[in-house]
Amino acid sequence: MRVAVVWNHDHTGVINRFGQSCLEHYDRERVETVVTALQEGGHETLLCEGDKGLLATLERFMPPDPQARPSGMVFNMAYGIQGECRYTHVPAMLEMAGVPYTGSSPLGHGLALDKIITKRLIRDRGLLTPNFRVMRCGTENTGDLRFPLMVKPRHECASFGLQLVHEPAQLRQAVEVIVTHYAQEALAEEYIEGREITVALLGNGDLEVLPMVEYDFGDCETRHLNWEETPRRICPAQIGSKLATMLRNISVATFRACQCRDYARVDLRIDRSGRPFVLEINSMAALGPASNYVLAGTTAGYSFSSLLNRILNIAHTRYFGMGIPEPEQ
């Protein structure tokens, strides 16, 4: 099958440079490992930019057959270029053009990328998430929030802008940095002291919950202090069966609440009394060979290649009711 791997690398393919730029990116080496993995699955691949020329590129690579059915799929790795809700841009283009793709829909990405909406949705499901406030300036009343607080941009991932603050003056400065530098509201939430677990999910109907990954921060208070020094990861996380079941159920409920598809990763904190709190969900979890998602997959018994091809097959089944046919010999 023809598979176009779409990413954002060359950000010049726009009409204007306008709006907040996307800070997330894959480097070429990581994306090329995905291309190689899909080729190992027997697919004809094309690596292309998710910019204004994308649809013309796809039409040349995978022209529709006489019955007007799609002749290929997109493996979506595009974080977006600029503007709001950037994860939604390539999926929305593909929806309009009738091109099937992996991962969440524009709606799912939009819900998951907005940390405030995510928290409200999961609270409606009866799940715990840290108490929070949306802040537009650092002098707003924090109500009954208790310090220390984690402060982060409303619409960013990968720990961009994340700060731990212990008193109002630090909070004021952190909020002002986010509003000024990231051009968006700040989320201030109570810091949950305890263990941090990530849960990787695969599928749509009966979700496969991959082995959980735990961060071992050692003496670091939290990961934001020096993210370049990646904390040790433990996979599978050493947790009891009762807590593991609770985390699986919470993660699946979060996936459903945010209307994610195919794969995602849920980040949680477990406080000192054993209560799990959902921090956020990543609707387009990183898929580099060293990522938490891939670590969970390989611990479950997948190879890197088989995990990536499994995601593709899951998306194909979602669209067409069946897995990808084996190529004719």
C-alpha positions as CSV (number, residue, x, y, z in Angstrom):
1,M,0.0,0.0,0.0
2,R,1.1,3.6,-0.6
3,V,1.8,5.3,2.7
4,A,2.7,9.0,2.9
5,V,4.5,10.0,6.1
6,V,3.6,13.6,6.7
7,W,5.6,15.8,9.1
8,N,6.5,19.5,9.5
9,H,10.2,20.3,9.0
10,D,10.5,23.1,6.4
11,H,8.1,25.8,7.8
12,T,8.4,28.0,4.6
13,G,5.4,26.4,2.9
14,V,2.8,28.9,4.1
15,I,1.2,32.0,2.5
16,N,2.3,34.2,5.5
17,R,4.3,33.8,8.6
18,F,1.6,34.8,11.0
19,G,0.4,33.6,14.4
20,Q,2.1,31.5,17.1
21,S,4.8,29.2,15.7
22,C,4.8,25.5,16.6
23,L,7.7,24.6,18.9
24,E,7.3,20.9,18.7
25,H,9.2,19.0,16.0
26,Y,10.6,15.6,14.9
27,D,14.1,15.5,13.7
28,R,14.8,13.9,10.4
29,E,16.5,10.9,11.8
30,R,13.5,9.9,13.9
31,V,11.0,10.4,11.1
32,E,13.2,8.3,8.8
33,T,13.1,5.4,11.2
34,V,9.3,5.5,10.9
35,V,9.6,5.5,7.1
36,T,11.9,2.5,7.2
37,A,9.6,0.7,9.6
38,L,6.7,1.1,7.2
39,Q,8.8,0.0,4.3
40,E,9.7,-3.1,6.3
41,G,5.9,-3.7,6.5
42,G,5.9,-3.9,2.7
43,H,4.6,-0.4,2.0
44,E,5.6,2.1,-0.7
45,T,6.4,5.3,1.2
46,L,6.8,9.0,0.6
47,L,8.0,11.5,3.1
48,C,6.3,14.9,2.6
49,E,5.7,18.2,4.3
50,G,2.4,19.0,5.9
51,D,2.1,22.5,4.4
52,K,0.1,24.3,1.7
53,G,1.4,22.0,-1.0
54,L,0.5,18.7,0.8
55,L,-2.7,17.9,-1.1
56,A,-1.1,18.3,-4.5
57,T,1.7,16.0,-3.4
58,L,-0.7,13.4,-2.1
59,E,-2.8,13.5,-5.3
60,R,0.3,12.7,-7.3
61,F,1.5,9.9,-5.0
62,M,-1.9,8.2,-4.4
63,P,-4.3,9.1,-7.1
64,P,-7.8,7.7,-6.6
65,D,-8.7,4.5,-8.3
66,P,-11.7,4.3,-10.9
67,Q,-14.1,3.7,-8.0
68,A,-12.9,6.8,-6.3
69,R,-11.7,4.9,-3.3
70,P,-8.4,6.0,-1.6
71,S,-5.4,4.3,-3.0
72,G,-3.2,5.0,0.0
73,M,-3.0,6.4,3.5
74,V,-1.2,9.1,5.5
75,F,0.9,8.2,8.6
76,N,0.4,11.5,10.3
77,M,3.4,12.9,12.3
78,A,2.6,16.6,11.6
79,Y,2.6,18.8,14.7
80,G,1.6,21.9,12.6
81,I,3.4,25.0,11.6
82,Q,1.7,28.0,13.2
83,G,-1.6,29.3,14.6
84,E,-4.0,27.7,17.1
85,C,-4.8,24.0,17.5
86,R,-1.9,23.1,15.3
87,Y,-2.3,19.4,15.6
88,T,-5.7,19.7,13.8
89,H,-4.4,21.4,10.6
90,V,-3.2,18.4,8.6
91,P,-6.0,16.1,9.7
92,A,-8.5,18.7,8.7
93,M,-6.9,19.0,5.3
94,L,-7.0,15.3,4.9
95,E,-10.6,15.0,6.0
96,M,-11.6,17.6,3.4
97,A,-9.6,15.9,0.6
98,G,-10.9,12.4,1.5
99,V,-7.5,10.9,2.5
100,P,-7.4,8.4,5.3
101,Y,-4.8,8.9,8.0
102,T,-3.5,7.6,11.3
103,G,-4.4,9.1,14.7
104,S,-7.0,11.3,16.1
105,S,-9.5,13.5,14.2
106,P,-9.3,17.3,14.3
107,L,-11.9,17.2,17.1
108,G,-9.8,14.7,19.2
109,H,-6.6,16.7,18.7
110,G,-8.3,19.9,19.5
111,L,-9.8,18.6,22.8
112,A,-6.6,16.9,23.9
113,L,-4.3,19.8,23.0
114,D,-6.4,22.2,25.1
115,K,-5.4,21.3,28.7
116,I,-8.4,23.1,30.2
117,I,-11.0,21.4,28.0
118,T,-9.2,18.0,28.8
119,K,-9.5,18.6,32.5
120,R,-13.2,19.6,32.3
121,L,-14.0,16.5,30.2
122,I,-12.3,14.1,32.5
123,R,-13.8,15.7,35.5
124,D,-17.2,15.1,33.9
125,R,-16.3,11.4,33.8
126,G,-15.6,11.5,37.6
127,L,-11.8,11.3,37.2
128,L,-9.4,13.2,39.4
129,T,-7.2,15.9,38.0
130,P,-5.3,18.5,40.0
131,N,-7.3,21.6,41.0
132,F,-6.6,24.4,38.6
133,R,-7.2,28.0,37.5
134,V,-7.0,29.6,34.1
135,M,-4.9,32.8,34.3
136,R,-4.5,35.7,31.9
137,C,-2.3,37.8,34.2
138,G,-0.2,37.0,37.2
139,T,-2.2,39.2,39.6
140,E,-5.5,37.2,39.4
141,N,-6.9,35.6,42.4
142,T,-6.0,31.9,42.7
143,G,-9.0,31.1,44.9
144,D,-8.5,28.0,47.0
145,L,-5.4,26.7,45.1
146,R,-2.7,25.5,47.4
147,F,1.0,26.1,46.6
148,P,3.2,24.8,45.2
149,L,1.7,25.1,41.7
150,M,2.6,23.9,38.3
151,V,2.2,26.6,35.7
152,K,2.1,25.8,32.0
153,P,0.8,27.1,28.7
154,R,-2.8,26.1,27.9
155,H,-2.0,24.7,24.4
156,E,1.6,23.4,24.5
157,C,3.1,20.0,25.0
158,A,6.6,18.6,25.7
159,S,7.0,20.6,28.9
160,F,7.3,23.9,27.1
161,G,6.9,26.8,29.6
162,L,6.5,24.4,32.5
163,Q,7.4,25.9,35.8
164,L,7.0,25.0,39.5
165,V,6.2,28.0,41.7
166,H,6.1,28.2,45.5
167,E,4.7,31.6,46.2
168,P,2.6,34.4,44.5
169,A,5.6,36.4,43.2
170,Q,6.9,33.4,41.3
171,L,3.4,32.7,40.0
172,R,3.0,36.2,38.7
173,Q,6.2,36.0,36.9
174,A,5.5,32.5,35.4
175,V,2.1,33.6,34.1
176,E,3.5,36.7,32.6
177,V,6.2,34.7,30.7
178,I,3.6,32.3,29.3
179,V,1.1,35.0,28.2
180,T,3.9,37.1,26.7
181,H,6.1,34.4,25.2
182,Y,3.5,31.8,24.2
183,A,0.6,34.2,23.4
184,Q,-1.9,32.1,25.3
185,E,-3.5,31.7,28.7
186,A,-1.7,30.0,31.5
187,L,-2.9,26.9,33.4
188,A,-2.0,26.9,37.1
189,E,-2.6,23.6,38.9
190,E,-1.8,22.2,42.3
191,Y,1.4,20.2,42.2
192,I,0.8,16.5,43.0
193,E,3.8,15.2,44.9
194,G,4.3,11.5,44.2
195,R,4.9,9.0,41.4
196,E,4.6,9.9,37.7
197,I,3.3,7.2,35.3
198,T,2.6,7.3,31.6
199,V,0.1,4.9,30.0
200,A,0.3,4.1,26.3
201,L,-2.9,3.1,24.6
202,L,-3.3,1.4,21.2
203,G,-6.5,0.7,19.3
204,N,-10.1,2.0,19.2
205,G,-12.7,-0.5,20.3
206,D,-11.1,-2.8,22.9
207,L,-8.0,-0.7,23.7
208,E,-4.7,-2.4,24.3
209,V,-3.1,-0.9,27.3
210,L,0.7,-1.2,26.9
211,P,3.1,-1.7,29.9
212,M,3.2,1.4,32.0
213,V,6.3,3.6,32.2
214,E,7.4,5.3,35.5
215,Y,9.8,8.2,35.8
216,D,12.4,7.9,38.5
217,F,13.3,11.4,39.3
218,G,15.8,10.6,42.0
219,D,16.5,13.8,44.0
220,C,14.8,16.0,41.4
221,E,11.6,17.5,42.6
222,T,10.0,17.2,39.2
223,R,10.9,16.8,35.5
224,H,10.8,20.5,34.7
225,L,13.9,21.3,36.6
226,N,16.2,20.0,33.9
227,W,14.4,18.2,31.2
228,E,17.6,17.8,29.2
229,E,18.7,15.3,31.8
230,T,16.1,12.7,31.1
231,P,15.1,10.8,34.3
232,R,15.5,7.1,34.5
233,R,12.5,5.2,33.2
234,I,11.1,2.0,34.7
235,C,9.0,-0.2,32.3
236,P,7.0,-2.0,33.3
237,A,6.3,0.2,36.3
238,Q,6.4,-1.6,39.6
239,I,2.9,-1.2,40.8
240,G,0.3,-3.5,42.4
241,S,-2.4,-5.1,40.4
242,K,-5.2,-3.1,42.0
243,L,-3.5,0.2,41.2
244,A,-2.6,-1.0,37.7
245,T,-6.3,-1.8,37.0
246,M,-7.3,1.6,38.3
247,L,-4.7,3.3,36.0
248,R,-5.8,1.3,33.0
249,N,-9.4,2.2,33.5
250,I,-8.7,5.9,34.1
251,S,-6.5,6.0,31.0
252,V,-9.1,4.4,28.8
253,A,-11.8,6.7,30.1
254,T,-9.5,9.7,29.4
255,F,-8.9,8.4,25.8
256,R,-12.7,8.1,25.3
257,A,-13.5,11.5,26.9
258,C,-11.2,13.3,24.6
259,Q,-12.3,11.3,21.5
260,C,-8.9,10.1,20.6
261,R,-8.2,7.4,18.0
262,D,-5.7,4.7,17.2
263,Y,-3.0,5.6,19.8
264,A,-2.3,8.1,22.6
265,R,-0.5,8.5,25.9
266,V,-1.9,9.5,29.2
267,D,0.3,11.1,31.9
268,L,-0.7,10.7,35.5
269,R,0.5,11.4,39.0
270,I,-0.2,9.2,42.0
271,D,-0.2,11.1,45.3
272,R,1.1,9.9,48.6
273,S,-2.2,8.4,49.5
274,G,-2.3,6.3,46.3
275,R,-4.9,8.5,44.4
276,P,-4.2,8.8,40.7
277,F,-4.6,12.2,39.1
278,V,-4.7,12.7,35.3
279,L,-2.3,15.4,34.2
280,E,-3.0,15.4,30.5
281,I,-3.3,13.2,27.4
282,N,-1.1,13.4,24.3
283,S,-3.2,12.6,21.3
284,M,-0.1,12.3,19.1
285,A,2.4,10.7,21.4
286,A,6.0,10.8,20.2
287,L,7.0,7.8,18.1
288,G,10.8,8.0,18.1
289,P,12.7,4.9,19.0
290,A,13.6,6.3,22.4
291,S,10.1,7.6,23.2
292,N,8.0,6.4,26.1
293,Y,5.3,5.1,23.8
294,V,7.8,2.9,21.9
295,L,9.4,1.8,25.1
296,A,6.0,0.6,26.3
297,G,5.4,-1.1,23.0
298,T,8.7,-2.9,22.9
299,T,8.2,-4.0,26.5
300,A,4.9,-5.5,25.3
301,G,6.7,-7.6,22.7
302,Y,6.4,-5.4,19.6
303,S,9.4,-4.5,17.6
304,F,9.7,-0.9,16.5
305,S,8.6,-1.9,13.0
306,S,5.7,-4.0,14.1
307,L,4.4,-1.3,16.5
308,L,4.4,1.3,13.7
309,N,2.7,-1.0,11.3
310,R,0.2,-2.0,13.9
311,I,-0.8,1.6,14.3
312,L,-1.3,1.8,10.5
313,N,-3.3,-1.4,10.4
314,I,-5.5,-0.1,13.2
315,A,-6.3,3.1,11.3
316,H,-7.0,1.1,8.1
317,T,-9.4,-1.2,10.0
318,R,-11.2,1.9,11.4
319,Y,-11.8,3.3,8.0
320,F,-12.4,0.1,6.0
321,G,-13.6,-2.5,8.5
322,M,-10.6,-4.8,7.8
323,G,-6.8,-4.9,8.2
324,I,-4.5,-4.1,5.3
325,P,-4.5,-6.9,2.8
326,E,-1.4,-8.9,2.4
327,P,0.5,-7.9,-0.8
328,E,0.1,-10.3,-3.7
329,Q,3.1,-12.5,-4.3
